[in-house]
């Protein structure tokens, strides 16, 4: 076996090891370097993986240099170029999943073809390359073939002062941490992980909604949580009007939705049955007055124009006595942001609204002399609305487990979810809260002794 082929094999084995490590990367979350959390280090590691495709370029060169020919074959030139391109994408744009998958997949195919060609030059059928290719395909399916299930795993703690900085704000002596879990389509190997590792949950997922659409929704939710959390905190400090409701935005239509031929994602609901619906709480109240299967007049706005349509409701899958329109919605608001905010982008944090309450606490901490943590290491999770109410989130058991592993003086959770949170940790100091004020009052009443 020439040295070039050895580089090829070593790089593909390294890629397989890195893929498994990537799926289990949350295990290292307790690692810290001062205020530099494990989540901050992941992007560096992802960029460092550019070394793997560079091995393809080195392998192509070494294979050519060991041959008698002084002319660089086209196949080796393509392998070398593919390795350089994939390495550049990984180093410069590690979150460009589609481009990376195409460049890396084509390059691996070229690597295997070149390895087979080298075997063929020795006047034998490339059995070794064929066996290796079959093994690589099977391993790829085991690691990355999306099933009809979703998996929720523990995730990462997030240094909120690194994630968000408000204009004119300063870090206090305390620490405020958010917490994220990993939710993604389950791969075949996840059943093995779930059998060996704690607090991994597998459940059926709705395959009718494309993953790209789910990503679009969580991007919108993250942006909304950033605006609402910031505006609520600024209003509490007398620095703005807070959040002004403008209606209810349609995020997605659910499977077999009765609104299928009427509403579209992006529409803004304005009224139900002729009554104004300014936010999701009013929507829930008005829909509670409708009977399942009844016709409801729905007023909405689309592309600057307003319309009213009649939609026949259906029974809720969770409560047959409750009428639903079969849509996923969120409050559409305008936030009065009187201070500029800077947010750090994280490779492993693509979106969602569950950091909203901790973001509001972070803004208050940065703009309050001496801070609001009173020396505590604070962790928490929960959505936040325009009134400063803390709302429920998913993955609470996994989040409690993640925080317990990393350590915290207190873990704030939405009231009503504390029992599920304690399934993740019985030792963690879990405090249920309904509002941002309850967080502030608890911290003030429990200062950390120096």
One Martini backbone bead per residue (centre of mass of N, CA, C, O) as a GRO file, in nm:
protein
  450
    1UNK     BB    1   0.093   0.038   0.026
    2UNK     BB    2   0.077   0.353  -0.030
    3UNK     BB    3   0.097   0.658   0.126
    4UNK     BB    4  -0.157   0.788   0.008
    5UNK     BB    5  -0.364   0.571   0.098
    6UNK     BB    6  -0.311   0.608   0.401
    7UNK     BB    7  -0.425   0.892   0.411
    8UNK     BB    8  -0.709   0.821   0.328
    9UNK     BB    9  -0.779   0.620   0.553
   10UNK     BB   10  -0.714   0.802   0.797
   11UNK     BB   11  -0.924   1.027   0.728
   12UNK     BB   12  -1.185   0.850   0.736
   13UNK     BB   13  -1.149   0.751   1.023
   14UNK     BB   14  -1.143   1.034   1.148
   15UNK     BB   15  -1.428   1.115   1.052
   16UNK     BB   16  -1.578   0.898   1.214
   17UNK     BB   17  -1.481   0.987   1.493
   18UNK     BB   18  -1.586   1.281   1.470
   19UNK     BB   19  -1.886   1.206   1.438
   20UNK     BB   20  -1.924   1.072   1.712
   21UNK     BB   21  -1.819   1.309   1.882
   22UNK     BB   22  -2.038   1.510   1.783
   23UNK     BB   23  -2.286   1.351   1.908
   24UNK     BB   24  -2.116   1.360   2.211
   25UNK     BB   25  -2.026   1.663   2.292
   26UNK     BB   26  -2.198   1.715   2.560
   27UNK     BB   27  -2.016   1.559   2.771
   28UNK     BB   28  -1.807   1.825   2.796
   29UNK     BB   29  -1.956   2.076   2.931
   30UNK     BB   30  -1.802   2.119   3.220
   31UNK     BB   31  -1.596   2.259   3.075
   32UNK     BB   32  -1.347   2.515   3.163
   33UNK     BB   33  -1.219   2.872   3.093
   34UNK     BB   34  -1.360   3.033   3.292
   35UNK     BB   35  -1.577   3.213   3.078
   36UNK     BB   36  -1.503   2.967   2.893
   37UNK     BB   37  -1.696   2.757   2.733
   38UNK     BB   38  -1.756   2.475   2.563
   39UNK     BB   39  -1.932   2.619   2.348
   40UNK     BB   40  -1.690   2.807   2.256
   41UNK     BB   41  -1.500   2.558   2.152
   42UNK     BB   42  -1.649   2.413   1.917
   43UNK     BB   43  -1.576   2.593   1.674
   44UNK     BB   44  -1.275   2.533   1.685
   45UNK     BB   45  -1.303   2.227   1.638
   46UNK     BB   46  -1.451   2.244   1.368
   47UNK     BB   47  -1.217   2.391   1.220
   48UNK     BB   48  -0.996   2.172   1.283
   49UNK     BB   49  -1.130   1.951   1.086
   50UNK     BB   50  -0.979   2.051   0.823
   51UNK     BB   51  -0.749   1.840   0.834
   52UNK     BB   52  -0.888   1.600   0.702
   53UNK     BB   53  -0.917   1.699   0.398
   54UNK     BB   54  -0.612   1.761   0.370
   55UNK     BB   55  -0.531   1.458   0.351
   56UNK     BB   56  -0.624   1.425   0.057
   57UNK     BB   57  -0.416   1.612  -0.066
   58UNK     BB   58  -0.169   1.465   0.044
   59UNK     BB   59  -0.234   1.187  -0.076
   60UNK     BB   60  -0.227   1.271  -0.373
   61UNK     BB   61   0.067   1.366  -0.371
   62UNK     BB   62   0.206   1.107  -0.263
   63UNK     BB   63   0.106   0.920  -0.486
   64UNK     BB   64   0.240   1.078  -0.718
   65UNK     BB   65   0.543   1.092  -0.607
   66UNK     BB   66   0.565   0.759  -0.617
   67UNK     BB   67   0.555   0.782  -0.906
   68UNK     BB   68   0.684   0.792  -1.236
   69UNK     BB   69   0.509   1.017  -1.298
   70UNK     BB   70   0.506   1.379  -1.386
   71UNK     BB   71   0.203   1.364  -1.432
   72UNK     BB   72  -0.092   1.494  -1.323
   73UNK     BB   73  -0.367   1.350  -1.262
   74UNK     BB   74  -0.693   1.434  -1.270
   75UNK     BB   75  -0.795   1.280  -1.019
   76UNK     BB   76  -0.585   1.396  -0.819
   77UNK     BB   77  -0.658   1.689  -0.868
   78UNK     BB   78  -0.951   1.660  -0.763
   79UNK     BB   79  -0.881   1.565  -0.480
   80UNK     BB   80  -0.713   1.809  -0.397
   81UNK     BB   81  -0.936   2.021  -0.445
   82UNK     BB   82  -1.152   1.895  -0.259
   83UNK     BB   83  -0.988   1.918   0.001
   84UNK     BB   84  -0.952   2.226  -0.003
   85UNK     BB   85  -1.251   2.306  -0.014
   86UNK     BB   86  -1.347   2.161   0.243
   87UNK     BB   87  -1.148   2.299   0.435
   88UNK     BB   88  -1.243   2.589   0.382
   89UNK     BB   89  -1.537   2.551   0.476
   90UNK     BB   90  -1.469   2.456   0.767
   91UNK     BB   91  -1.300   2.716   0.846
   92UNK     BB   92  -1.514   2.952   0.738
   93UNK     BB   93  -1.809   2.755   0.719
   94UNK     BB   94  -1.931   2.532   0.944
   95UNK     BB   95  -2.259   2.598   0.895
   96UNK     BB   96  -2.244   2.485   0.589
   97UNK     BB   97  -2.389   2.199   0.538
   98UNK     BB   98  -2.453   2.163   0.237
   99UNK     BB   99  -2.176   2.233   0.116
  100UNK     BB  100  -2.018   2.023   0.280
  101UNK     BB  101  -2.166   1.769   0.183
  102UNK     BB  102  -2.097   1.797  -0.115
  103UNK     BB  103  -1.789   1.831  -0.106
  104UNK     BB  104  -1.729   1.581   0.073
  105UNK     BB  105  -1.875   1.360  -0.092
  106UNK     BB  106  -1.723   1.395  -0.360
  107UNK     BB  107  -1.437   1.361  -0.243
  108UNK     BB  108  -1.471   1.073  -0.135
  109UNK     BB  109  -1.531   0.946  -0.406
  110UNK     BB  110  -1.258   1.023  -0.532
  111UNK     BB  111  -1.082   0.874  -0.330
  112UNK     BB  112  -1.194   0.588  -0.393
  113UNK     BB  113  -1.121   0.591  -0.695
  114UNK     BB  114  -0.817   0.628  -0.656
  115UNK     BB  115  -0.772   0.374  -0.487
  116UNK     BB  116  -0.874   0.177  -0.706
  117UNK     BB  117  -0.671   0.258  -0.924
  118UNK     BB  118  -0.416   0.171  -0.766
  119UNK     BB  119  -0.497  -0.128  -0.752
  120UNK     BB  120  -0.526  -0.171  -1.060
  121UNK     BB  121  -0.224  -0.115  -1.129
  122UNK     BB  122  -0.158  -0.408  -0.981
  123UNK     BB  123  -0.344  -0.621  -1.128
  124UNK     BB  124  -0.612  -0.589  -0.942
  125UNK     BB  125  -0.885  -0.615  -0.782
  126UNK     BB  126  -1.045  -0.368  -0.572
  127UNK     BB  127  -1.120  -0.506  -0.283
  128UNK     BB  128  -1.037  -0.310  -0.061
  129UNK     BB  129  -1.206  -0.065  -0.159
  130UNK     BB  130  -1.479  -0.202  -0.164
  131UNK     BB  131  -1.492  -0.274   0.137
  132UNK     BB  132  -1.448   0.013   0.242
  133UNK     BB  133  -1.697   0.140   0.104
  134UNK     BB  134  -1.913  -0.032   0.239
  135UNK     BB  135  -1.837   0.046   0.529
  136UNK     BB  136  -1.883   0.354   0.492
  137UNK     BB  137  -2.183   0.341   0.419
  138UNK     BB  138  -2.284   0.193   0.672
  139UNK     BB  139  -2.178   0.405   0.872
  140UNK     BB  140  -2.335   0.644   0.756
  141UNK     BB  141  -2.617   0.527   0.814
  142UNK     BB  142  -2.580   0.490   1.121
  143UNK     BB  143  -2.509   0.810   1.173
  144UNK     BB  144  -2.719   0.973   0.929
  145UNK     BB  145  -2.992   0.832   0.916
  146UNK     BB  146  -3.308   0.941   0.904
  147UNK     BB  147  -3.570   0.893   1.103
  148UNK     BB  148  -3.904   0.881   1.256
  149UNK     BB  149  -3.731   1.002   1.483
  150UNK     BB  150  -3.660   1.169   1.788
  151UNK     BB  151  -3.398   1.341   1.973
  152UNK     BB  152  -3.323   1.403   2.323
  153UNK     BB  153  -3.054   1.579   2.469
  154UNK     BB  154  -2.827   1.684   2.628
  155UNK     BB  155  -2.619   1.983   2.654
  156UNK     BB  156  -2.571   2.333   2.710
  157UNK     BB  157  -2.406   2.582   2.854
  158UNK     BB  158  -2.458   2.950   2.871
  159UNK     BB  159  -2.293   3.246   2.848
  160UNK     BB  160  -2.475   3.532   2.856
  161UNK     BB  161  -2.235   3.748   2.846
  162UNK     BB  162  -2.141   3.634   2.563
  163UNK     BB  163  -2.404   3.636   2.396
  164UNK     BB  164  -2.483   3.920   2.550
  165UNK     BB  165  -2.468   4.281   2.476
  166UNK     BB  166  -2.522   4.590   2.620
  167UNK     BB  167  -2.540   4.907   2.593
  168UNK     BB  168  -2.355   5.012   2.877
  169UNK     BB  169  -2.273   4.743   2.990
  170UNK     BB  170  -2.189   4.531   3.281
  171UNK     BB  171  -2.033   4.302   3.453
  172UNK     BB  172  -2.077   4.119   3.721
  173UNK     BB  173  -2.008   3.899   3.993
  174UNK     BB  174  -2.183   3.712   3.856
  175UNK     BB  175  -2.369   3.431   3.704
  176UNK     BB  176  -2.520   3.372   3.376
  177UNK     BB  177  -2.720   3.089   3.260
  178UNK     BB  178  -2.790   2.898   3.006
  179UNK     BB  179  -2.986   2.627   2.836
  180UNK     BB  180  -2.928   2.349   2.614
  181UNK     BB  181  -3.066   2.131   2.383
  182UNK     BB  182  -3.088   1.837   2.180
  183UNK     BB  183  -3.276   1.850   1.867
  184UNK     BB  184  -3.327   1.564   1.651
  185UNK     BB  185  -3.292   1.342   1.435
  186UNK     BB  186  -3.279   1.007   1.441
  187UNK     BB  187  -3.038   0.764   1.453
  188UNK     BB  188  -2.955   0.442   1.475
  189UNK     BB  189  -2.730   0.492   1.704
  190UNK     BB  190  -2.919   0.620   1.928
  191UNK     BB  191  -3.007   0.354   2.066
  192UNK     BB  192  -2.733   0.307   2.193
  193UNK     BB  193  -2.701   0.568   2.348
  194UNK     BB  194  -2.967   0.538   2.517
  195UNK     BB  195  -2.862   0.273   2.666
  196UNK     BB  196  -2.589   0.426   2.794
  197UNK     BB  197  -2.733   0.705   2.838
  198UNK     BB  198  -2.866   0.966   3.002
  199UNK     BB  199  -3.153   1.142   2.913
  200UNK     BB  200  -3.257   0.997   2.652
  201UNK     BB  201  -3.506   1.077   2.399
  202UNK     BB  202  -3.748   0.885   2.218
  203UNK     BB  203  -3.956   0.993   1.935
  204UNK     BB  204  -4.191   1.068   1.741
  205UNK     BB  205  -4.214   1.234   1.424
  206UNK     BB  206  -4.293   1.490   1.196
  207UNK     BB  207  -4.233   1.423   0.851
  208UNK     BB  208  -4.405   1.658   0.703
  209UNK     BB  209  -4.181   1.844   0.818
  210UNK     BB  210  -3.929   2.004   0.723
  211UNK     BB  211  -3.625   2.082   0.844
  212UNK     BB  212  -3.610   2.366   0.716
  213UNK     BB  213  -3.873   2.466   0.855
  214UNK     BB  214  -3.783   2.432   1.145
  215UNK     BB  215  -3.542   2.625   1.124
  216UNK     BB  216  -3.705   2.875   1.051
  217UNK     BB  217  -3.869   2.886   1.313
  218UNK     BB  218  -3.630   2.905   1.522
  219UNK     BB  219  -3.518   3.168   1.416
  220UNK     BB  220  -3.766   3.338   1.479
  221UNK     BB  221  -3.776   3.272   1.785
  222UNK     BB  222  -3.502   3.388   1.861
  223UNK     BB  223  -3.548   3.678   1.767
  224UNK     BB  224  -3.795   3.725   1.945
  225UNK     BB  225  -3.657   3.670   2.222
  226UNK     BB  226  -3.448   3.894   2.201
  227UNK     BB  227  -3.647   4.133   2.188
  228UNK     BB  228  -3.826   4.079   2.435
  229UNK     BB  229  -3.612   4.052   2.657
  230UNK     BB  230  -3.493   4.334   2.616
  231UNK     BB  231  -3.750   4.514   2.641
  232UNK     BB  232  -3.837   4.427   2.926
  233UNK     BB  233  -3.580   4.522   3.070
  234UNK     BB  234  -3.584   4.819   2.979
  235UNK     BB  235  -3.861   4.889   3.100
  236UNK     BB  236  -3.782   4.828   3.399
  237UNK     BB  237  -3.558   5.075   3.365
  238UNK     BB  238  -3.693   5.313   3.189
  239UNK     BB  239  -3.597   5.250   2.850
  240UNK     BB  240  -3.906   5.191   2.759
  241UNK     BB  241  -4.212   5.031   2.624
  242UNK     BB  242  -4.139   4.758   2.521
  243UNK     BB  243  -4.412   4.557   2.411
  244UNK     BB  244  -4.596   4.576   2.107
  245UNK     BB  245  -4.881   4.462   1.982
  246UNK     BB  246  -4.978   4.328   1.630
  247UNK     BB  247  -5.024   4.013   1.661
  248UNK     BB  248  -5.047   3.688   1.490
  249UNK     BB  249  -4.816   3.461   1.384
  250UNK     BB  250  -4.772   3.238   1.127
  251UNK     BB  251  -4.557   2.958   1.108
  252UNK     BB  252  -4.756   2.696   1.071
  253UNK     BB  253  -4.898   2.409   0.923
  254UNK     BB  254  -5.053   2.145   1.009
  255UNK     BB  255  -5.155   1.845   0.986
  256UNK     BB  256  -5.460   1.859   0.854
  257UNK     BB  257  -5.542   2.150   0.816
  258UNK     BB  258  -5.819   2.370   0.799
  259UNK     BB  259  -5.613   2.615   0.686
  260UNK     BB  260  -5.474   2.530   0.417
  261UNK     BB  261  -5.657   2.727   0.199
  262UNK     BB  262  -5.595   3.010   0.364
  263UNK     BB  263  -5.337   2.994   0.519
  264UNK     BB  264  -5.000   3.128   0.586
  265UNK     BB  265  -4.692   3.165   0.635
  266UNK     BB  266  -4.686   3.506   0.778
  267UNK     BB  267  -4.939   3.554   0.878
  268UNK     BB  268  -5.172   3.787   1.047
  269UNK     BB  269  -5.365   3.781   1.312
  270UNK     BB  270  -5.663   3.986   1.419
  271UNK     BB  271  -5.927   3.788   1.423
  272UNK     BB  272  -6.212   3.629   1.604
  273UNK     BB  273  -6.532   3.650   1.539
  274UNK     BB  274  -6.479   3.983   1.537
  275UNK     BB  275  -6.250   3.965   1.748
  276UNK     BB  276  -5.982   4.076   1.884
  277UNK     BB  277  -5.634   3.948   1.825
  278UNK     BB  278  -5.330   4.041   1.981
  279UNK     BB  279  -5.276   3.757   2.115
  280UNK     BB  280  -5.244   3.431   2.221
  281UNK     BB  281  -5.433   3.459   2.465
  282UNK     BB  282  -5.678   3.566   2.303
  283UNK     BB  283  -5.695   3.331   2.108
  284UNK     BB  284  -5.754   3.111   2.321
  285UNK     BB  285  -6.016   3.239   2.427
  286UNK     BB  286  -6.176   3.248   2.156
  287UNK     BB  287  -6.147   2.941   2.089
  288UNK     BB  288  -6.297   2.847   2.356
  289UNK     BB  289  -6.587   2.951   2.227
  290UNK     BB  290  -6.555   2.729   2.024
  291UNK     BB  291  -6.668   2.470   1.833
  292UNK     BB  292  -6.611   2.181   1.712
  293UNK     BB  293  -6.678   2.227   1.361
  294UNK     BB  294  -6.697   2.520   1.340
  295UNK     BB  295  -6.742   2.838   1.215
  296UNK     BB  296  -6.473   3.081   1.159
  297UNK     BB  297  -6.383   3.407   1.168
  298UNK     BB  298  -6.082   3.523   0.998
  299UNK     BB  299  -5.853   3.772   1.058
  300UNK     BB  300  -5.604   3.900   0.818
  301UNK     BB  301  -5.258   3.950   0.716
  302UNK     BB  302  -5.114   4.009   0.373
  303UNK     BB  303  -4.895   4.197   0.225
  304UNK     BB  304  -5.073   4.456   0.352
  305UNK     BB  305  -5.336   4.290   0.345
  306UNK     BB  306  -5.683   4.242   0.414
  307UNK     BB  307  -5.877   3.960   0.560
  308UNK     BB  308  -6.173   3.739   0.547
  309UNK     BB  309  -6.231   3.405   0.676
  310UNK     BB  310  -6.367   3.079   0.667
  311UNK     BB  311  -6.320   2.829   0.928
  312UNK     BB  312  -6.315   2.490   0.995
  313UNK     BB  313  -6.297   2.339   1.268
  314UNK     BB  314  -6.116   2.124   1.499
  315UNK     BB  315  -6.025   1.893   1.700
  316UNK     BB  316  -5.818   1.837   1.942
  317UNK     BB  317  -5.588   1.590   2.004
  318UNK     BB  318  -5.588   1.656   2.328
  319UNK     BB  319  -5.897   1.800   2.300
  320UNK     BB  320  -6.209   1.737   2.171
  321UNK     BB  321  -6.348   2.010   2.305
  322UNK     BB  322  -6.134   2.166   2.133
  323UNK     BB  323  -6.076   2.421   1.916
  324UNK     BB  324  -5.900   2.431   1.596
  325UNK     BB  325  -5.679   2.549   1.315
  326UNK     BB  326  -5.394   2.413   1.260
  327UNK     BB  327  -5.169   2.608   1.405
  328UNK     BB  328  -4.863   2.788   1.427
  329UNK     BB  329  -4.780   3.036   1.677
  330UNK     BB  330  -4.697   3.391   1.734
  331UNK     BB  331  -4.615   3.677   1.855
  332UNK     BB  332  -4.657   3.998   1.713
  333UNK     BB  333  -4.409   4.249   1.747
  334UNK     BB  334  -4.284   4.555   1.894
  335UNK     BB  335  -3.970   4.665   1.995
  336UNK     BB  336  -3.835   4.889   2.240
  337UNK     BB  337  -3.505   4.966   2.144
  338UNK     BB  338  -3.278   5.179   2.324
  339UNK     BB  339  -3.058   4.952   2.293
  340UNK     BB  340  -2.790   4.801   2.190
  341UNK     BB  341  -2.735   4.469   2.053
  342UNK     BB  342  -2.511   4.188   2.103
  343UNK     BB  343  -2.473   3.876   1.924
  344UNK     BB  344  -2.367   3.557   1.945
  345UNK     BB  345  -2.262   3.306   1.737
  346UNK     BB  346  -2.362   2.959   1.730
  347UNK     BB  347  -2.323   2.649   1.600
  348UNK     BB  348  -2.519   2.490   1.831
  349UNK     BB  349  -2.718   2.755   1.797
  350UNK     BB  350  -3.018   2.794   1.603
  351UNK     BB  351  -3.266   2.810   1.823
  352UNK     BB  352  -3.518   2.960   2.009
  353UNK     BB  353  -3.705   3.075   2.322
  354UNK     BB  354  -3.571   2.961   2.609
  355UNK     BB  355  -3.376   3.231   2.673
  356UNK     BB  356  -3.548   3.487   2.740
  357UNK     BB  357  -3.539   3.517   3.055
  358UNK     BB  358  -3.220   3.523   3.076
  359UNK     BB  359  -3.182   3.772   2.902
  360UNK     BB  360  -3.330   3.973   3.081
  361UNK     BB  361  -3.144   3.925   3.326
  362UNK     BB  362  -2.883   4.015   3.184
  363UNK     BB  363  -2.957   4.307   3.120
  364UNK     BB  364  -3.005   4.389   3.412
  365UNK     BB  365  -2.721   4.315   3.515
  366UNK     BB  366  -2.558   4.513   3.320
  367UNK     BB  367  -2.743   4.787   3.414
  368UNK     BB  368  -2.682   4.719   3.717
  369UNK     BB  369  -2.542   4.819   3.986
  370UNK     BB  370  -2.392   4.514   4.089
  371UNK     BB  371  -2.633   4.373   4.002
  372UNK     BB  372  -2.871   4.070   4.041
  373UNK     BB  373  -2.709   3.803   4.159
  374UNK     BB  374  -2.546   3.825   4.426
  375UNK     BB  375  -2.304   3.607   4.346
  376UNK     BB  376  -2.449   3.413   4.181
  377UNK     BB  377  -2.496   3.103   4.016
  378UNK     BB  378  -2.699   3.130   3.735
  379UNK     BB  379  -2.973   2.931   3.619
  380UNK     BB  380  -3.192   2.899   3.320
  381UNK     BB  381  -3.541   2.880   3.196
  382UNK     BB  382  -3.750   3.036   2.951
  383UNK     BB  383  -3.987   3.214   2.849
  384UNK     BB  384  -4.102   3.544   2.728
  385UNK     BB  385  -4.315   3.809   2.773
  386UNK     BB  386  -4.439   4.131   2.773
  387UNK     BB  387  -4.505   4.086   3.103
  388UNK     BB  388  -4.274   3.882   3.225
  389UNK     BB  389  -4.353   3.595   3.164
  390UNK     BB  390  -4.290   3.259   3.233
  391UNK     BB  391  -4.245   2.992   3.010
  392UNK     BB  392  -4.261   2.699   2.872
  393UNK     BB  393  -4.056   2.409   2.793
  394UNK     BB  394  -3.838   2.193   2.657
  395UNK     BB  395  -3.626   1.962   2.801
  396UNK     BB  396  -3.610   1.984   3.123
  397UNK     BB  397  -3.459   1.731   3.213
  398UNK     BB  398  -3.199   1.781   3.041
  399UNK     BB  399  -3.136   2.060   3.163
  400UNK     BB  400  -3.095   1.977   3.456
  401UNK     BB  401  -2.863   1.782   3.400
  402UNK     BB  402  -2.672   1.989   3.274
  403UNK     BB  403  -2.654   2.183   3.518
  404UNK     BB  404  -2.559   1.976   3.731
  405UNK     BB  405  -2.286   1.913   3.591
  406UNK     BB  406  -2.188   2.225   3.596
  407UNK     BB  407  -2.320   2.401   3.801
  408UNK     BB  408  -2.529   2.565   4.058
  409UNK     BB  409  -2.717   2.759   4.284
  410UNK     BB  410  -2.948   2.803   4.057
  411UNK     BB  411  -3.264   2.682   3.898
  412UNK     BB  412  -3.471   2.825   3.676
  413UNK     BB  413  -3.821   2.746   3.633
  414UNK     BB  414  -4.112   2.688   3.518
  415UNK     BB  415  -4.400   2.678   3.644
  416UNK     BB  416  -4.483   2.320   3.652
  417UNK     BB  417  -4.168   2.191   3.583
  418UNK     BB  418  -4.021   2.083   3.844
  419UNK     BB  419  -4.076   1.778   3.839
  420UNK     BB  420  -3.928   1.720   3.570
  421UNK     BB  421  -3.657   1.845   3.653
  422UNK     BB  422  -3.602   1.633   3.891
  423UNK     BB  423  -3.536   1.398   3.691
  424UNK     BB  424  -3.244   1.524   3.629
  425UNK     BB  425  -3.232   1.639   3.945
  426UNK     BB  426  -3.215   1.614   4.306
  427UNK     BB  427  -2.979   1.828   4.395
  428UNK     BB  428  -3.080   2.062   4.260
  429UNK     BB  429  -3.166   2.407   4.280
  430UNK     BB  430  -3.503   2.428   4.225
  431UNK     BB  431  -3.685   2.720   4.090
  432UNK     BB  432  -3.996   2.827   4.059
  433UNK     BB  433  -4.135   3.051   3.801
  434UNK     BB  434  -4.352   3.320   3.660
  435UNK     BB  435  -4.142   3.563   3.679
  436UNK     BB  436  -3.899   3.794   3.674
  437UNK     BB  437  -3.948   3.901   3.964
  438UNK     BB  438  -3.901   3.629   4.108
  439UNK     BB  439  -3.605   3.615   4.048
  440UNK     BB  440  -3.516   3.881   4.180
  441UNK     BB  441  -3.624   3.818   4.465
  442UNK     BB  442  -3.458   3.565   4.522
  443UNK     BB  443  -3.174   3.688   4.490
  444UNK     BB  444  -3.207   3.907   4.709
  445UNK     BB  445  -3.274   3.678   4.940
  446UNK     BB  446  -2.992   3.510   4.816
  447UNK     BB  447  -2.707   3.585   4.890
  448UNK     BB  448  -2.377   3.538   4.825
  449UNK     BB  449  -2.120   3.445   4.999
  450UNK     BB  450  -1.782   3.546   5.012
   0.00000   0.00000   0.00000
